[in-house]
């Protein structure tokens, strides 16, 4: 039992290290993107399951096909981050990956706000603050 646990922990550690390296490191930008992706996915599930107001299915209810499409999109987002990191590597740059990550963070933040709006949980004041924060991210991306 102890040996199996060591193998499992080692496998998880090695896999995590490989993924982190492929993404260009485990920094605040990647952590933020993954957190935003998780929030977006969970809120999308709750919007469909609890409120029945998903814009991803015809009747607004939870849809396994829509769920899988969402997961595939998140995986493809991370693959594009991997690609952008290696563009930085081969072109001896240091900004492509971060620009891509910021752009995806903006897209996720917008999606989170849209879902919150569908759920009716985004007060006007909060919406203004989030809109300004998203604008700051957009401006950082544009630079």
Protein Blocks (a to p, Z undefined) as FASTA:
>chain_A
ZZmmmmmmmmmmmmmmmmmmmnopacfklmmmmmmmmmmmmmmmmmmmmnopafkbfnop
acfklmmmmmmmmmmmmmmmmmmmmmmmmnopaklmmmmmmmmmmmmmmmmmmmmmmnop
acfklmmmmmmmmmmmmmmmmZZ
